[in-house]
Amino acid sequence: MTNEALQQLITSWVPEIECTEEGSQFLTITVVPAKLHDLMRKLKETPETHFDYLFCLTGVDWGQALGVVYHLESTIHRHNIVVKVQTEDREHPTIDTVSDIWATAEFHEREVYDFFGIQFNNHPNMKRIFMTEEWEGYPLRKDYEDEINMIIK
């Protein structure tokens, strides 16, 4: 399926979705948190899309907003897509888990929680994975400060 055909299909499901290609070979879509889980399930379960492989899930601090970027592939159809979701709530950022859709997301969502502080609703084991439970803050956020370990030039 071409990026154009993917875009047409996806916007028929969620008309308010933002689609771009950003000079990439992959179609990139941005979805609001409330629509994320339903969209991701459709992307996997619809025979025309069949995105059965979540090959990357990354947390991002865009300054004003925190978010997650998902890279999906259909191993049957050999097409790819990038899905972005973000929240401007830096105090209590929450996004729905996709670990019930792709099991590999369970580990990656814990990593994003650990380094960015994004909570994943309905995650089966939402706890730190690299940092100790006593660690304060989220080290990959742009506003993170660690007076003890900071390198000052």
Contact map, one row per residue, 1 for C-alpha under 8 A:
111011000000000000000000000000000000000000000001100000000000000000000000000010100000000000000000000000000000000000000000000000000000000000000000000000000
111111000000000000000000000000000000000000000000000000000000000000000000000000100000000000000000000000000000000000000000000000000000000000000000000000000
111111100000000000000000011000000000000000000000000000000000000000000000000000000000000000000000000000000000000000000000000000000000000000000000000000000
011111110000000000000000000000000000000000000000000000000000000000000000000000000000000000000000000000000000000000000000000000000000000000000000000000000
111111111000000000000000000000000000000000000000000000000000000000000000000000000000000000000000000000000000000000000000000000000000000000000000000000000
111111111100000000000000001000000000000000000000100000000000000000000000000000000000000000000000000000000000000000000000000000000000000000000000000000000
001111111110000000100000001000000000000000000000000000000000000000000000000000000000000000000000000000000000000000000000000000000000000000000000000000000
000111111111000000000000000000000000000000000000000000000000000000000000000000000000000000000000000000000000000000000000000000000000000000000000000000000
000011111111100000000000000000000000000000000000000000000000000000000000000000000000000000000000000000000000000000000000000000000000000000000000000000000
000001111111111000000000000000000000000000000000000000000000000000000000000000000000000000000000000000000000000000000000000000000000000000000000000000000
000000111111111110000000000000000000000000000000000000000000000000000000000000000000000000000000000000000000000000000000000000000000000000000000000000000
000000011111111000000000000000000000000000000000000000000000000000000000000000000000000000000000000000000000000000000000000000000000000000000000000000000
000000001111111000000000000000000000001000000000000000000000000000000000000000000000000000000000000000000000000000000000000000000000000000000000000000000
000000000111111110000000000000000010001000000000000000000000000000000000000000000000000000000000000000000000000000000000000000000000000000000000000000000
000000000111111110000000000000000000000000000000000000000000000000000000000000000000000000000000000000000000000000000000000000000000000000000000000000000
000000000010011111000000000000000000000000000000000000000000000000000000000000000000000000000000000000000000000000000000000000000000000000000000000000000
000000000010011111100000000011110000000000000000000000000000000000000000000000000000000000000000000000000000000000000000000000000000000000000000000000000
000000000000000111110000000011100000000000000000000000000000000000000000000000000000000000000000000000000000000000000000000000000000000000000000000000000
000000100000000011111000001111000000000000000000000000000000000000000000000000000000000000000000000000000000000000000000000000000000000000000000000000000
000000000000000001111100001110000000000000000000000000000000000000000000000000000000000000000000000000000000000000000000000000000000000000000000000000000
000000000000000000111111111100000000000000000000000000000000000000000000000000000000000000000000000000000000000000000000000000000000000000000000000000000
000000000000000000011111000100000000000000000000000000000000000000000000000000000000000000000000000000000000000000000000000000000000000000000000000000000
000000000000000000001111100000000000000000000000000000000000000000000000000000000000000000000000000000000000000000000000000000000000000000000000000000000
000000000000000000001111111000000000000000000000000000000000000000000000000000000000000000000000000000000000000000000000000000000000000000000000000000000
000000000000000000001011111000000000000000000000000000000000000000000000000000000000000000000000000000000000000000000000000000000000000000000000000000000
001000000000000000001001111100000000000000000000000000000000000000000000000000011100000000000000000000000000000000000000000000000000000000000000000000000
001001100000000000111001111110000000000000000000000000000000000000000000000000011100000000000000000000000000000000000000000000000000000000000000000000000
000000000000000000111100011111000000000000000000000000000000000000000000000000001111000000000000000000000000000000000000000000000000000000000000000000000
000000000000000011110000001111100000000000000000000000000000000000000000000000001111000000000000000000000000000000000000000000000000000000000000000000000
000000000000000011100000000111110000000000000000000000000000000000000000000000000011100000000000000000000000000000000000000000000000000000000000000000000
000000000000000011000000000011111011000000000000000000000000000000000000000000000011110000000000000000000000000000000000000000000000000000000000000000000
000000000000000010000000000001111111000000000000000000000000000000000000000000000000110000000000000000000000000000000000000000000000000000000000000000000
000000000000000000000000000000111111100000000000000000000000000000000000000000000000111000000011000000000000000000000000000000000000000000000000000000000
000000000000000000000000000000011111100000000000000000000000000000000000000000000000000000000000000000000000000000000000000000000000000000000000000000000
000000000000010000000000000000111111111000000000000000000000000000000000000000000000000000000000000000000000000000000000000000000000000000000000000000000
000000000000000000000000000000111111111100000000000000000000000000000000000000000000100000000001000000000000000000000000000000000000000000000000000000000
000000000000000000000000000000001111111110000000000000000000000000000000000000000000000000000001110000000000000000000000000000000000000000000000000000000
000000000000000000000000000000000011111111000000000000000000000000000000000000000000000000000000000000000000000000000000000000000000000000000000000000000
000000000000110000000000000000000011111111100000000000000000000000000000000000000000000000000000000000000000000000000000000000000000000000000000000000000
000000000000000000000000000000000001111111110000000000000000000000000000000000000000000000000000010010000000000000000000000000000000000000000000000000000
000000000000000000000000000000000000111111111000000000000000000000000000000000000000000000000000000010000000000000000000000000000000000000000000000000000
000000000000000000000000000000000000011111111100000000000000000000000000000000000000000000000000000000000000000000000000000000000000000000000000000000000
000000000000000000000000000000000000001111111100111000000000000000000000000000000000000000000000000000000000000000000000000000000000000000000000000000000
000000000000000000000000000000000000000111111110111100000000000000000000000000000000000000000000000010000000000000000000000000000000000000000000000000000
000000000000000000000000000000000000000011111110111000000000000000000000000000000000000000000000000000000000000000000000000000000000000000000000000000000
000000000000000000000000000000000000000001111111110000000000000000000000000000000000000000000000000000000000000000000000000000000000000000000000000000000
000000000000000000000000000000000000000000011111110000000000000000000000000000000000000000000000000000000000000000000000000000000000000000000000000000000
100000000000000000000000000000000000000000000111110000000000000000000000000000000000000000000000000000000000000000000000000000000000000000000000000000000
100001000000000000000000000000000000000000111111111000000000000000000000010010000000000000000000000000000000000000000000000000000000000000000000000000000
000000000000000000000000000000000000000000111111111100000000000000000000010110000000000000000000000000000000000000000000000000000000000000000000000000000
000000000000000000000000000000000000000000111000111111000000000000000001111000010000000000000000000000000000000000000000000000000000000000000000000000000
000000000000000000000000000000000000000000010000011111000000000000000001111000000000000000000000000001000000000000000000000000000000000000000000000000000
000000000000000000000000000000000000000000000000001111100000000000000001111000000000000000000000000001000000000000000000000000000000000000000000000000000
000000000000000000000000000000000000000000000000001111111000000000000111100000000000000000000000000001011000000000000000000000000000000000000000000000000
000000000000000000000000000000000000000000000000000011111000000000000111100000000000000000000000000000000000000000000000000000000000000000000000000000000
000000000000000000000000000000000000000000000000000001111100000000001111000000000000000000000000000000000000000000000000000000000000000000000000000000000
000000000000000000000000000000000000000000000000000001111110000000011110000000000000000000000000000000001001100000000000000000000000000000000000000000000
000000000000000000000000000000000000000000000000000000011111000000011100000000000000000000000000000000000001000100000000000000000000000000000000000000000
000000000000000000000000000000000000000000000000000000001111100001111000000000000000000000000000000000000000000100010000000000000000000000000000000000000
000000000000000000000000000000000000000000000000000000000111110001111000000000000000000000000000000000000000000000010000000000000000000000000000000000000
000000000000000000000000000000000000000000000000000000000011111111100000000000000000000000000000000000000000000000010000000000000000000000011100000000000
000000000000000000000000000000000000000000000000000000000001111111100000000000000000000000000000000000000000000000000000000000000000000000000000000000000
000000000000000000000000000000000000000000000000000000000000111111000000000000000000000000000000000000000000000000000000000000000000000000000100000000000
000000000000000000000000000000000000000000000000000000000000111111000000000000000000000100000000000000000000000000000000000000000000000000000000000000000
000000000000000000000000000000000000000000000000000000000000111111100000000000000000011111000000000000000000000000000000000000000000000000000000000000000
000000000000000000000000000000000000000000000000000000000011111111110000000000000000011111001000000000000000000000010100000000000000000000000000000000000
000000000000000000000000000000000000000000000000000000000011110011111000000000000001111000000000000000000000000000000100000000000000000000000000000000000
000000000000000000000000000000000000000000000000000000001111000001111100000000000001110000000000000000000000000000000000000000000000000000000000000000000
000000000000000000000000000000000000000000000000000000011111000000111110000000000111100000000000000000000000000000000000000000000000000000000000000000000
000000000000000000000000000000000000000000000000000001111100000000011111000000000111000000000000000000000000000000000000000000000000000000000000000000000
000000000000000000000000000000000000000000000000000001111000000000001111100000011110000000000000000000000000000000000000000000000000000000000000000000000
000000000000000000000000000000000000000000000000001111110000000000000111110000011110000000000000000000000000000000000000000000000000000000000000000000000
000000000000000000000000000000000000000000000000001111100000000000000011111001111000000000000000000000000000000000000000000000000000000000000000000000000
000000000000000000000000000000000000000000000000111110000000000000000001111111110000000000000000000000000000000000000000000000000000000000000000000000000
000000000000000000000000000000000000000000000000001110000000000000000000111111100000000000000000000000000000000000000000000000000000000000000000000000000
000000000000000000000000000000000000000000000000010000000000000000000000011111000000000000000000000000000000000000000000000000000000000000000000000000000
100000000000000000000000000000000000000000000000110000000000000000000000011111100000000000000000000000000000000000000000000000000000000000000000000000000
000000000000000000000000000000000000000000000000000000000000000000000000111111110000000000000000000000000000000000000000000000000000000000000000000000000
110000000000000000000000000000000000000000000000000000000000000000000000111011111000000000000000000000000000000000000000000000000000000000000000000000000
000000000000000000000000011000000000000000000000001000000000000000000011110001111100000000000000000000000000000000000000000000000000000000000000000000000
000000000000000000000000011110000000000000000000000000000000000000000011100000111110000000000000000000000000000000000000000000000000000000000000000000000
000000000000000000000000011110000000000000000000000000000000000000001111000000011111000000000000000000000000000000000000000000000000000000000000000000000
000000000000000000000000000111100000000000000000000000000000000000001111000000001111100000000000000000000000000000000000000000000000000000000000000000000
000000000000000000000000000111100000000000000000000000000000000000111100000000000111110000000000000000000000000000000000000000000000000000000000000000000
000000000000000000000000000001111001000000000000000000000000000000111000000000000011111000000000000000000000000000000000000000000000000000000000000000000
000000000000000000000000000000111000000000000000000000000000000011110000000000000001111100000000000000000000000000000000000000000000000000000000000000000
000000000000000000000000000000001000000000000000000000000000000011100000000000000000111111001110000000000000000000000000000000000000000000000000000000000
000000000000000000000000000000000000000000000000000000000000000111000000000000000000011111001000000000000000000000000000000000000000000000000000000000000
000000000000000000000000000000000000000000000000000000000000000011000000000000000000001111111000000000000000000000000000000000000000000000000000000000000
000000000000000000000000000000000000000000000000000000000000000011000000000000000000001111111000000000000000000000000000000000000000000000000000000000000
000000000000000000000000000000000000000000000000000000000000000000000000000000000000000011111000000000000000000000000000000000000000000000000000000000000
000000000000000000000000000000000000000000000000000000000000000000000000000000000000000011111100000000000000000000000110000000000000000000000000000000000
000000000000000000000000000000000000000000000000000000000000000001000000000000000000001111111110000000000000000000001110000000000000000000000000000000000
000000000000000000000000000000000000000000000000000000000000000000000000000000000000001000011111000000000000000000000111100000000000000000000000000000000
000000000000000000000000000000001000000000000000000000000000000000000000000000000000001000001111100000000000000000000111100000000000000000000000000000000
000000000000000000000000000000001001100000000000000000000000000000000000000000000000000000000111110000000000000000000001111000000000000000000000000000000
000000000000000000000000000000000000100000000000000000000000000000000000000000000000000000000011111100001100100000000001111000000000000000000000000000000
000000000000000000000000000000000000100100000000000000000000000000000000000000000000000000000001111111101100000000000000000000000000000000000000000000000
000000000000000000000000000000000000000000000000000000000000000000000000000000000000000000000000111111111100000000000000001000000000000000000000000000000
000000000000000000000000000000000000000000000000000000000000000000000000000000000000000000000000111111100000000000000000000000000000000000000000000000000
000000000000000000000000000000000000000110010000000000000000000000000000000000000000000000000000011111100000000000000000000000000000000000000000000000000
000000000000000000000000000000000000000000000000000111000000000000000000000000000000000000000000011111111100000000000000000000000000000000000000000000000
000000000000000000000000000000000000000000000000000000000000000000000000000000000000000000000000011111111100000000000000000000000000000000000000000000000
000000000000000000000000000000000000000000000000000001000000000000000000000000000000000000000000001001111111000000000000000000000000000000000000000000000
000000000000000000000000000000000000000000000000000001001000000000000000000000000000000000000000111001111111100000000000000000000000000000000000000000000
000000000000000000000000000000000000000000000000000000000000000000000000000000000000000000000000111001111111110000000000001110000000000000000000000000000
000000000000000000000000000000000000000000000000000000000000000000000000000000000000000000000000000000011111111000000000000000000000000000000000000000000
000000000000000000000000000000000000000000000000000000001100000000000000000000000000000000000000000000011111111100000000000000000000000000000000000000000
000000000000000000000000000000000000000000000000000000001000000000000000000000000000000000000000100000001111111110000001000000000000000000000000000000000
000000000000000000000000000000000000000000000000000000000000000000000000000000000000000000000000000000000111111111000000000011111000000000000000000000000
000000000000000000000000000000000000000000000000000000000000000000000000000000000000000000000000000000000011111111100000000000011100000000000000000000000
000000000000000000000000000000000000000000000000000000000110000000000000000000000000000000000000000000000001111111111100000000000000000000000000000000000
000000000000000000000000000000000000000000000000000000000000000000000000000000000000000000000000000000000000111111111111000001110000000000000000000000000
000000000000000000000000000000000000000000000000000000000000000000000000000000000000000000000000000000000000011111111100000000111110000001000000000000000
000000000000000000000000000000000000000000000000000000000000000000000000000000000000000000000000000000000000001111111000000000000000000001111000000000000
000000000000000000000000000000000000000000000000000000000011100001000000000000000000000000000000000000000000000111111100000000000000000001111000000000000
000000000000000000000000000000000000000000000000000000000000000000000000000000000000000000001000000000000000000111111110000000000000000011000000000000000
000000000000000000000000000000000000000000000000000000000000000001100000000000000000000000011110000000000000000111011111000000000000000000000000000000000
000000000000000000000000000000000000000000000000000000000000000000000000000000000000000000011110000000000000000010001111100001000000000000000000000000000
000000000000000000000000000000000000000000000000000000000000000000000000000000000000000000000111100000000000100010000111111001000000000000000000000000000
000000000000000000000000000000000000000000000000000000000000000000000000000000000000000000000111100000000000000000000011111000000000000000000000000000000
000000000000000000000000000000000000000000000000000000000000000000000000000000000000000000000001100000000000000000000001111100000000000000000000000000000
000000000000000000000000000000000000000000000000000000000000000000000000000000000000000000000001101000000100000000000001111111000000000000000000000000000
000000000000000000000000000000000000000000000000000000000000000000000000000000000000000000000000000000000100000000000000011111000000000000000000000000000
000000000000000000000000000000000000000000000000000000000000000000000000000000000000000000000000000000000100010000000000001111100000000000000000000000000
000000000000000000000000000000000000000000000000000000000000000000000000000000000000000000000000000000000000010010000011001111110000000000000000000000000
000000000000000000000000000000000000000000000000000000000000000000000000000000000000000000000000000000000000010011000000000011111000000000000000000000000
000000000000000000000000000000000000000000000000000000000000000000000000000000000000000000000000000000000000011011000000000001111111100000000000000000000
000000000000000000000000000000000000000000000000000000000000000000000000000000000000000000000000000000000000011001000000000000111111000000000000000000000
000000000000000000000000000000000000000000000000000000000000000000000000000000000000000000000000000000000000001001000000000000011111000000000000000000000
000000000000000000000000000000000000000000000000000000000000000000000000000000000000000000000000000000000000000001000000000000011111101000000000000000000
000000000000000000000000000000000000000000000000000000000000000000000000000000000000000000000000000000000000000000000000000000011111111000000000000000000
000000000000000000000000000000000000000000000000000000000000000000000000000000000000000000000000000000000000000000000000000000010011111000000000000000000
000000000000000000000000000000000000000000000000000000000000000000000000000000000000000000000000000000000000000000000000000000000001111100000000000000000
000000000000000000000000000000000000000000000000000000000000000000000000000000000000000000000000000000000000000000000000000000000011111110000000000000000
000000000000000000000000000000000000000000000000000000000000000000000000000000000000000000000000000000000000000000000000000000000000011111000000000000000
000000000000000000000000000000000000000000000000000000000000000000000000000000000000000000000000000000000000000000001000000000000000001111100001000000000
000000000000000000000000000000000000000000000000000000000000000000000000000000000000000000000000000000000000000001111000000000000000000111111001000000000
000000000000000000000000000000000000000000000000000000000000000000000000000000000000000000000000000000000000000000110000000000000000000011111001100000000
000000000000000000000000000000000000000000000000000000000000100000000000000000000000000000000000000000000000000000110000000000000000000001111101000000000
000000000000000000000000000000000000000000000000000000000000100000000000000000000000000000000000000000000000000000110000000000000000000001111111000000000
000000000000000000000000000000000000000000000000000000000000101000000000000000000000000000000000000000000000000000000000000000000000000000011111000000000
000000000000000000000000000000000000000000000000000000000000000000000000000000000000000000000000000000000000000000000000000000000000000000001111100000000
000000000000000000000000000000000000000000000000000000000000000000000000000000000000000000000000000000000000000000000000000000000000000011111111110000000
000000000000000000000000000000000000000000000000000000000000000000000000000000000000000000000000000000000000000000000000000000000000000000100011111001000
000000000000000000000000000000000000000000000000000000000000000000000000000000000000000000000000000000000000000000000000000000000000000000000001111111000
000000000000000000000000000000000000000000000000000000000000000000000000000000000000000000000000000000000000000000000000000000000000000000000000111111000
000000000000000000000000000000000000000000000000000000000000000000000000000000000000000000000000000000000000000000000000000000000000000000000000011111000
000000000000000000000000000000000000000000000000000000000000000000000000000000000000000000000000000000000000000000000000000000000000000000000000011111100
000000000000000000000000000000000000000000000000000000000000000000000000000000000000000000000000000000000000000000000000000000000000000000000000111111110
000000000000000000000000000000000000000000000000000000000000000000000000000000000000000000000000000000000000000000000000000000000000000000000000000011111
000000000000000000000000000000000000000000000000000000000000000000000000000000000000000000000000000000000000000000000000000000000000000000000000000001111
000000000000000000000000000000000000000000000000000000000000000000000000000000000000000000000000000000000000000000000000000000000000000000000000000000111
